[in-house]
Amino acid sequence: MVENKYQHIAEEIIKIVGKENILSATHCATRLRLVVKDHEKIDTKAIENVDEVKGTFFNSGQYQIILGTGIVNKVFEEVEKLGIKSVDKATQDSYVKSQEKGMKALMRTLGDIFVPIVPVIAATGLFLGIKGVIFNDNILGLFGLSTAIFPDYLNQLVSVLTDTAFAFLPALITMSAFRVFGGTPMIGLVLGLMLVSPILPNAYSVASGDVKPIMVAGVLPVMGAQGSVVTAILTGFLGAKLERKLRKVMPNSLDLILTPFVTVLVMIIVALLGFAPIVHWLETGLIALTKGLMNLPFGIGGFFVGATYPLAVITGLHHMYVVIETSLLANTGFNQLITLCAMYGFANLGSCLAFYTSTKQHRVRQTVMGAFMSQLFGVSEPVLFGLHLRYNLKPLYVMLFSSGLGAALLSIFHICSNSYGLAVLPSYLMYIYQGYQILVYFIISVITVVVCYTLTKLSAIPDEIKQVDSSEN
């Protein structure tokens, strides 16, 4: 019966979309992704009424049907049996990229650069959190101990775990950018390591006045690019383009050695003597501006960030936030931005609970529970597209307000994470480095859930889901 259920879902979807309208199909963790000839021919309302479908959206020639983790795999297997041309995710992503222009293309590119780095930064954040708990006099004092019990060498060894990723972050970004722009990642890695070479004066030490930069010809200051995310991206972009051009003209017998040689030589000169000092100055200003916005009095800036971030997620512009977050982490060691943005995930939980306790329709209850479980671990599309955009936008407005309110409170109490990449339930791990931080973050996250639940329950539940569905009788 279970197999027949997924077969029936697949058949309904294909019937509504139109078999002749589908060019190819694939799937990701939560969505069935169809490249279609004409999405205007699709009855979206009918698709959303199919069992287990939690929402839909169309982007760059790709019609995406949100089914949820696990379910999408089973439905896709049945779709393949119906004779629909299936392709691997990389092939379809390549097609989608070819359809994107302007800001959307930029956002996807930034996402492609940073996504592979996120797990490393998240892991480093956990190491920092654990270090903050273990090497803490207040906690050790509960057992009659202090940090004096730890030998100096242990602190040094632990620092290898907590400091390495941030110290060499430009190298990771440059390597990833080389990969995205079609260059050789190893060349990017070496260039990135050169940008933060210990031979160069450290950018932070220069900024604090402890050391002086290298002065070329007595007028041009040269220093390391520690914490400079944009410098790493530009180096990766220009370096990969240069390498690809060189490979087209370089004789085969010389390509193996001379192409990397010329690429590294040219790019390190262009980066260190050209745009790196300017970019560093601009990034410092951007970080100061961002921190100033987030710390406006009475939580005004926090409310603005928290209320607008979900809209950035819906439109795909949230990838730009990763650049700012990475710069904040690299330059200050903390990431207040993700803290403010994180409240929308908790607000979504409140929306789900309100819908679940209000609906009398079994199908809607199933959809909401699936969206709730996905959101617990940071996957927000089922809630955003399956609830907020599906039911006359009232739930969306309530969620935006609740997210902004939670972010405003966090801003007032100066709560900051020490990482990024973790959302909702796992996000608490980014605050364990200090008791005050995790306690306040926990309390405000609960408040956000309760506020969104209450306001949604009172004013944003659509009448259509309060009625018993006759088809279920």
N, C-alpha and C positions, 0 to 999 in steps of 0.2 A: 504493500500500500504506500509505503514511504517513497519507493522508487517511482511509482505511478504519480505521486504528488509532484515531484520535481519535473517529471516528463510533462505533466499537464501544465505546469507553470511555463516551461519552455515553449510548448505548443501555443499557449495563449499569447505569449510575448511575440513570437514570430508571426502569428496570425495578425496581430494588431499593427506591428511595424511593417509587415509585408515582406515576404521572403525575397521578392524581386527587388526590394528597396535596400537590402543589406549587401554591402560590398565585402565586409569582413567582420569577424567577431573575435574578441579576446576578453580577458577579465583581469582585475587586480584583486586586492584583498577583500573588497566589499562590493565592487561594481561590475556588472556586465557591460562591456564597452562595445558598441556597435558603430562601425563607420557606415553611414547611410547616404543614399543619393539625395533624398529630400526629406528633411525632418519635419517639414510642414504637413506632410501627409499622415504623420503619426498622431493618433488620438491619445494624447498624454494622460487625460483623465481616465481613459480605459486602462492604460498601462498601470496607473497608480492604484487601480481597483483590483489588480491581479494579486492573488495571495502571495505574501512574503515581500512584495515590492514596497519599499520604504520611501521612494521618491525618485525623481528623474531630473536630469538637466542636459543641455546640449552645449557643446563647446568645440569649436574648430573642426567641424565635420564629424564629431564623435557624439553619439547619443548614449548617455550613460544611465544605466538603471541600477539603483542602489538596492541590493538584496541583503547584504550583511555577510559577516565572516562565516565561512563554512557553507552557507546556503549557495553562494554564488558559484562555488566550485561544482556542486552537484547539478545546478541548473545549466551551467556551461557544458557539462558532459552531455546532457540531453540535447542541448542546442547543436552540438557537433553531430549527434546522431541524426538530426533532421536535415543534414546535408548543407549546413551553412558553412561557408569558407571560414576557417579559423586561422589566425596568424599568431605568432608570439608577441608578447607585450612590447618588445623592443621595436619590432617592425611597425606596429600600429602607432607607437609613440613617435617614431620617425615621421610617419604620415601627418600626425597631429602637429608636430613642429613645423612642417612645411606649410601648414595652413595658418600658423600664427604670425602676426606682424606686430610691430611697435611694442607697446608696453607689455602685452601678453608674452611676446617672445622674450623680452628682457626678464620678466618674472620667472619664466620657465628655465631660462639659462642660469639665473642665480640659484634656483632650486636645485638644478642638476649639479652645480658646483658644491653647494653646501650640504646636501643630503648625505653624501658619504662621510662627511666630517662630523655630523651631529652625534653619532654613537660614541665617538672618541671624546667629544666634549662632555657628553652626558656621563660617561664613565669617569672622567676626571672630576666632574662635579660630585659624584658619589664618593670618590676617594677623599675629596676635600671635606665632605660632610662627615665621613667616618673619622677622619683625622680630627675634625672639630669636636667630635663626641669623646674620643679616646684621650686626646691631648687637651683636656679641659679640667682646670683646677676645681671648678664648681662640682663637676660630676665625680671626679676622683675623690673630692673631699667627703662625699657621702660614704666612702669606704675607708676614710682616714688616710688617704694617700694624696700625692701631689705630682705634678709633671716632673719634679726633680728625680723621680724614680727612673725616668727614661734616659739612657745614655745619649750623648750628642750624636754618635754615629747613627742611632735609630732615627732621629729627626732628619738627618741627611738622607738616609735611605728612603724614608717616607716621602720626602720632598721630591725624589725622583718620580714617584707616582703622581704627585699632585701638581708639579710645576712644568713637566716636560712638554705636554701638549700645548700649553699656552706659550711657552718660550719659543716653540718652533711652529706656531700656528701659521705664519705666512708661508712656510715651506709646504704645509699640508694643503693650503688654499691654492698655491701656485701649481702644485702637482695636479690637483683636481681640475683646475682651470685648463691646464695643458690638455688633459684628457677630454674635456668637454669641447674644446676648440680644435681638436684633431691633431694635437702635437704628441710628442713622446713624454709620458708622465715622468719618467726618470730624469729627463732634462729639466722638467719643471721642478722636480724635487731638489735637484742640485742648485738651481737658480734661487729657489726659495730659501735654502739653507745659507746661501751666500748673502741674502738680504738681511739675515739675522746672525751673521758670523760673529763670534766673540772677538774677532780681530778688530771689528768696527766699534766705535763708541756706541754704547747702548743709548737708544733714543730717550728712554726714561731718565737716565742719568744726565743726559744733555739738557733735557727739559728742566730738571731740578737744579741744574747749575753745578753738579758734582764733577762733571768732566766737560771737556770742550770737544766740539766736532773736529774732524779733519778738515782743514781749510785748503782747498785746491786752488792754486794760483792766488792764494791770499784772499779770495772773495767768495768762493763757492763752498758752503758747508756740506760735509758728507758724514752721515751717521747710519746706524742700523735702522731697519724698518720694523722694529718690534711693535706689535699691535696694529700695524697698518694693513687693514683688510683690503682696502681699495688698491693700494700699491701692489699687493699680491695678485689681485684679479687682473689689473692692467698688465702686469708682467707676464702672467699666464696667457692673456689674450694676444698681446703683441708678439710674445715669444713663439707661440704656436703658429701664428700667421707667418712669421719670418721663417720658421723651420720648414713649413710646408712649401713656401716659395723656393727656398734653397734646394729642397729635394727635387724640385722640378728641373733645375738648371745644373745641379752638381753632377759631374761625371760619376758613374757607378763606382769606379775604383776609389774615389775620394769621399764618397757620400758618408760612409760609416764613421769617419773621423772628423772631416772638415765641417760637415753640417752641424753637429753638436758644438764643435769648437767656435764656429762663427756665431751661432745662436747665443751661446752663453756669453761670449765676449761682448757682442753688441748689446745684448739686453741688460747685462749688469752695468754697463756704462750708461745706457739710456735711463735705467731705473734709478741708480744711485746719484748720478749727476744731473738727471733731467727731472722726472716728475715726482720722485719719492719725497723730496723736501716740501714741495708744494702740496702734495696729497696729504702728507702728515699734518701740515698746518690746517688744511681744510677739515680733516677728520677730527682734529682736536676741537675745532669750532663746532662741528656737528654734534659731537658728544656733549659739549657744554650746553648747546641749544636743547638737545634732547633731555638732558638732566634738568635743565631749567624748566622745560615744559612739564615734566613729570612731577616736579616739586613745587608747582605753583601753589599758593596758599589755599587752604580749605579743601584740598583734594581736587581742585578744578581740572588740573592737567591730567590727573589720574582718571577722573571721570571721562574726559574726552578720549583718552587712549582706550579705556575699557569698553566704551560704548561704540567706538568706530572699528575696533579690531575685527569683530565678527563680519562686518561688511567687507573688510579686506580679504577675509577668508573666502567669502562667497564669490568675490570677483577675481580671486587668485593673486591679489596684490600683496598678500601676507609674506611672500618670499622676500620682499624688500626688508622686512623687519629683521630677518636673520642677519643681514649685513650689519645693521645697527647693533643688534644683540652681541654679535661676535666682537665688534669694536669695543663695546662696553666691557665685555669680559676681559678682553686682551689688555685694555688700558686701565681698568679699575679693579678687576677681579670679581666684580658683581654684575648682575643683570637684573635691573629693576624693571626693564621693559616687559620681559616675559611674565613677571609677577603680575603686572597690571593686565596683560592680555589673557592670562590664565583664567580669570574669573568668568569668562564667557562659557567655558566648559562646565563650570559648576552651575551657572545659570541654566544651561541646557538640561542638566540633571533635574533641576526644579521644574522645568517645562514638562519633561517626560513624566515625572511623578504626578503632576497636575492632570495631564491627559489620561494617564493610566487610571487614576482614581475617579475620573469624570465620565469616561466613555462607557457605554453599555454594549459596544460592538466588539465581539471577540477578535475580529480581524484587526481593528485599530489597536486593541490591547496588545496583540502579538507584535505589531509594527513598532509600537512605542517601547515595549520591553527590549526588542532587538536594538533599537536606537539607544536606549539607556545603557545597555551593556557595552555597546561600542564606544559611547561617550566616556564611560568610566575609564577607558584606557586611551582616550585622546582622539578617537575617530569621530569627527563631528558631522560628516556629511549626512548620515541618516537622520539626524535631528534637524539640521539646517534645511535640507531639501524635503524631508519627509514630514516635518511638522510646521516649521516656521514659514516657509515659502508656499506651503500647500494649503494652509487654512487662512486666507485673507489677511495675512501679515500681522494681525494683532498679536499673536504669540511672539513674533519677531520683535515688535516694539517693546514688549514687556521684557524680553530677554536682554535687549540692548540697554535698557534702563538698569536692570538688575546687575548686569556685567559692569556698567559704568559706576554704579553705587559701590560695589565690592572693590573695584579698582581705586576709587576715591579714598575709601577707608584704608586700603593698603598703602596708598601714597602718604596719607596723614601720619601713619605709624612707621614710615620709612622701611618697609619690608623689601628685601632684595634676595633673589636666588643666587646661587654660585655656579649656575650651569644653564643649559637649555636643552630642549629636545624631549622633556618629560611633561606630560599633561595630565590633569585631573588626579586620579588616584596615585599614580607614580610620582606626581609632582612634589609630594610632601618630602621626598628624598632630597630635594634640592635645598631644603631649609633645616636639615638636621644638624648643620654645623653650629647652630646656636639655639638654645632653648627658647629665648624670646621670639626669635624669627619663626620657628615652626609653630609655636603656640598661637601667636597672633594670626599667622597665615591660616591655620586650621580653623580658628574661631570665625574669621571673616569668610572663609570659603563656605562654612556651614550657614552663616547668615545669608550669603548670596543664594544658596540653594533654597532656603526657607522663603526669602523675599520673592524670588521668581515663582516658586510654587504657589504662594499665597495670591500674588497679583494675577498670575495666569488663571488660577482657579476662580478668582472673583470676576475677571473681566475679559479673558481672552480664549475661553473654551468655545469652539464653534458649536452652534445648535445641532448641526448635522450628526455629530458623533455622540450626542446625548440621547439620540433616539435609538431604539432597538432596530437593528437591520432585519427586515423581513426575510431576507435571503438566508438568515442564520436559523430561522425557525423550522 
